[in-house]
Amino acid sequence: MDAGQTINAKIWLKASKEGTIVNCASVSADPRTCASTRVVNPAISLTKSEPKDVTTCDPIPVTLVVKNIGSSALTGVKVTDSLPSGLASDGKSSLMFNAGNLAPGESKEFKFNATAAGSGKYVNSASVTSDQGVSAKASASTTVHQAVLAISCKAREQQYMGRPFDVCFTVSNSGDTASAGTQVSVPVPVGLTFKSATAGGSLSGNNLVWDLGSLAADAPKELCATFTSAGGGTFSFNATAKGACAKPVSTSCATKVIGISALLLEKADNPDPIQVGESTTYTVKVTNQGTADDTNIKMVVEFPAEIDPVSASNGGVVSGKKVTFPAYPRLAPKAAFEYTITAKGAKVGDARVNFIRTSDGIPAPTSAEESTRVY
């Protein structure tokens, strides 16, 4: 009984015979000592959050929150995050955070950035422990996307000087996300003149540049440029494609620019007409009007019955009715050479002298006639 407490006790009796009933009661007590014990429940929780999708260029921000969700204080609270293969934070693959002591309901937050070595899905797990033996685990996953660029080049194998020609590049993205800030750059080869470009290509210094912006996956673009050359040679086009979050890739192709020979054959006789036995001089001139050298130029002159060749300049050989000149070894563009032949009238008539020219550049014979009147 507590101090000051009163208990009323009633007893009901039933008499079994006549007489006087004497009823006595006594009370006794033993001293009492009490103690109390509070029963508590230690418990802890861990949550982890990170973005679901990033690119290989983006950091992965990770947030860990540890909380005492029990009714007793926790001591020696430690959080461990073991990063999966391919993820790292400042070069580390395992991180530990000391949360110290946590009162009931108290929480602490830890943050760090991870980086991915490549694309793929990364599942990241963490755990927390305390001196009281309670623990918890949490995990989160992030898919890392990557843009993968490719570029190819197409150009004519051969082109003539002074004529415009196109070079085209195809850039594509085979990754699983768009390539931001995509740019294609091509140095203009020395000796070429840039004329125009498709898809907004323009010159920046000595480079032809296309700023393509975001290049979606599986959406290739063709970029073409037009050039001309006043001189010959082999010109290489070395193109590079890069993105803000895509590795640079390169390609190369070449065009050989050549000249073309164009020989002009001019002939004349002086005097004309002539009498039988009278001499006249034939002049033949060959001019290279083209843009490339021509070589091994040969000239043969055939005379009809009305004219007899007598002599020739520049080593020309007279054999009967034919004059053959030694091959002219090389004739540069805009250059010319000239031969002369002395001949006599042999028979009255309208003589037709035939000039025949061949060369390495123009192997098919080219002929021209000169008419001389013999009386």
C-alpha angles and dihedrals in degrees: 000000000000118000112281093015119138125201120194113208123190125192122192117210133188119210116230097189142004121283144082117304118209112198119192127182133191134188132206135173140193119219113255129212120191134195130185131215123194115215114211134183118222113208137160137192135201128198127186130194135182136150118283095221134028138150126247089260095054125088115235108232110211124193124194121190120189119189137183102230095170133087097249134065118262126216134194094024112181131179121204124192116189108194118216121246110286095033126092140166115211088337094308126119096191127045131190127196124193110217093176114196124358124196118213108289093012120129137186130202129214127189135189140157123240127196128209125226092209146344125298142084116302122196110201121196131191135181138197130207137179139196089257090065097248118133143172139190136212136179139187134181135219128191113215115208127200136197113221116197128201130181134189133186132217125189138155113267092224136019136173123246116263093019121112117242136181132235116193132197127195117204122188141172117224095175129103097253138042119276108236121209094015114184134177119201129187124180109225107239115243110260096034128102118216112225109172145329138210127232094033098300114165141172120266107182105309093336128094106219135191117193103200100172113202113011111198122219115269092011106112121191128208117216120190133186132189122221139174132200130204092194137045130253143098113290122198123206111206110188128187127195121195139164138199089257103017130088115251116256129191141202136181138200134165142213124205111217114202136177126235126223121229115184121203115204116204125178138175142170127217124219108023127201105036135181124241106280093020120119129235132181124231118205123196122187127188119197126185104224093172135088101251137058119263121208142201094023111186129193127195122179120199120199128204127226092272094063132049118200112226108177142347137208129235095034096307112167120220113211113171108297094349133082118196121192123203114257115274101232103214135357116194123212112286091010125120142190131201136209131190132203127194115212140168133222109256105170138013113261148081102297120205112201113198120214114197123190132185133172142171091256094046106026096171109093116257115201136187133181130223117198119216124182114221118191 
